[in-house]
Amino acid sequence: MNTLELEPIKGLYLFGGGNHVIRLAEKARDLGLEVTIITSPRHAAASATHDQTFFSLMNQNGFPIYVL
């Protein structure tokens, strides 16, 4: 039987937006992963808090975020 050995995971790419991506990004970073977010213009402009968009919140928290 053949086996595949992989190196430890160092990073995580998240696609989308909303509270689930925010929580998952924070948890993954707490676990030591490098998190990158890829989102749409609609998700980037969506409200994440009463005064911040999803893009501004994730950017403020130091996550690399790309809008495609």
N, C-alpha and C positions, 0 to 999 in steps of 0.2 A: 504494500500500500504506500502510495506517495503522500507526503505531507508538505504543506506550504508553511514556512515560517516567516512571519512578518515582524518588522521592527515595531516598537511601541508607537501608538498614535500620538502625534505632536500637535496636530491642528485640526480644526473643524470648520467647514464651510456651511453656513446656514443660508437658506433661500427663503424669501418671503418677508413677512413683517408681523406686527402685532405683539400682543402680550406673551404668546407662547415663544416667539423668537427672542424676546427680551429676557425672559426667565431662563431659557435654555442657554443663551449666550453667557449670562452671568454665572450659571452653574458650571458650564464648561470651563470658563476662565478660572473659577475657584478650584477646579480640578487640575489646573495647570496647562490647559490646552490654549493654543493660539487660535482665536476665533476671528473669522472674516465673514462679513455679511454681504450678500448680494440680494438686492431688492428692486422692485419696480418703482417708477415715479409715483404711482398711486399709493403704494405702501410708504414710501419715503415721506410723502406729504401728510400722511394720516396723523391724527392726534394721538400721542402716546400718554401725555399728561395734560392738565388743563392749560399749560402754556408752552408745551414743546411738541414738535413733530417727532415721529419715529426716527427720522434721520438725525435731527439735532440731539436727541437723547442718546442715541448710540454713539454718535460722534463725540459728544461731551464725555461719555464714559470710556472713551479710548478705543472703541472697536473700529477697525478699518471697515468702511461701508462703501459699496459700489452700487450706483443706480444705473440699471440697464434698461 
